[in-house]
Amino acid sequence: MLVNASEMLKKAKAGHYAVGQFNINNLEWTKAILLTAQENNSPVILGVSEGAGKYMAGYKTVVGMVKGMIEELNITVPVALHLDHGSYEGCLKCVEAGFTSIMFDGSHYPIEENVAKTKELVKICAENNMSLEAEVGSIGGEEDGVIGMGECADPKECKMVADLGIDFLAAGIGNIHGKYPANWQGLSFETLDAIQQLTGDMPLVLHGGTGIPADMIKKAISLGVSKINVNTECQLSFAEATRKYIEEGKDQQGKGYDPRKLLAPGFEAIKATVKEKMELFGSVNKA
Ligand SMILES: [Zn+2]
């Protein structure tokens, strides 16, 4: 069932669990995530970065694929199709293409401009029954060429943006996209706590979920995080399983070169990673 992410995240915040956003790159990724969500009776958010959208031949292609799969695979759990780190122009394209949710990443603008553009998108999302995520304080690491320093968001700025009518808020609390460096300082729970105290019921989003220790994830959920983005971890699982298949020479045995066979171990690895995350986040049986 394709829905926006507003209800599922309100329920998650009230129920003290988090819904995973898993980024998709192709048909295998999408199918693996949808089937795992259904098998675990979990709500799910499919994340699409602008780069991945381009890779998959455009947002309309993505919408067609996701809608088709939901119908043909009988996916009845709530699924949101969400633009990840969208530019203002990218957001407008996804509205037109039929996404159900968007993230406007205005974190690199001065706060006044971030606010002005977010306000415009609040109006557009309301008219189109879509949910909207905004970001305050840039998130560390690299995503589609945008490099953030992993700063901590100003709780007062978070409150200001939360009050614009958005549905959920991503705030930097020392989290980083991609792999965490060995000298990473960990999440700033002090910042998270201060943000939640000011923003109340607003579901908070944790980006860069790959490699954050399980106890930190649980603590973040207890402090109001209701959506956790996982991207790199599925990529690593997929690559590892695919490498093993090739290294074992299985592509050279029989019809092991058949793409449906060649991509199967990676597909199963994504499923296992997604299941593990749904269990950790507490979203199993919350559909
Ligand atoms: Zn992110």
Residues whose N, C-alpha, C, O or C-beta is under 5 A from the ligand:
A	BS01	ZN	H207 G208
